[in-house]
């Protein structure tokens, strides 16, 4: 297997771990050299996948390792917007505590909250 194929296999495993909220196993990959802001073919970062699938502990751990809180995917969506869309309140709280901007992206997290009448930013 080529080095590129080996890396792709490792990257795919890391993306799956982020989706599944397998925090300890994912951090072992990161600590072993997988870039913290690695993105898949859609531009989704490990943080985006963890946030979109509701894994607050994984989100917290990735941010603790230096993941970019506002890294948007190829469709200009932020991890915060994904968490608001899916109504994962704890993930939203973690992202906001780490400085996530509710007004970036298309649509922004604040716009999504308004569309779905969610109270994440009502007073913001």
Buried (B, 14 or more C-beta within 10 A) or exposed (E): EEEEEEEEEBBEBBBEBBBBBBBEEBBEBBEEEBEBEBBBEEBBBBBBBBBBBBBBBBBBBBBEEEBEBBBBBEEEBBBBBBBBBBBBBBBBBBBBEBEBBBEBBEBBBBBBBBEEEBEBBEEE
